[in-house]
């Protein structure tokens, strides 16, 4: 079970916000919502595809130059210009 310890003089709503942030970052709230009802194999596949595409967008956004899609785009541009 996850939890947070309240600091001395800390308001309850601030501690609650820290707990919610912690649970959200670990994916516990999302998993709890998902398990509330039955998920068909098709829905599961679609959900996994959606999350994979989000992960890949973030991964490509922070890829250093010289690697991945950014390098391929730069090479294609250089080939057509010169």
Secondary structure, 3 states (H helix, E strand, C coil): CCCCCCCCCCCHHHHHHHHHHHHHHHCHHHHHHHHCCCCCHHHHHHHHHHHHHHHHHHHHHCCCCCCHHHHHHHHHHHHHHC
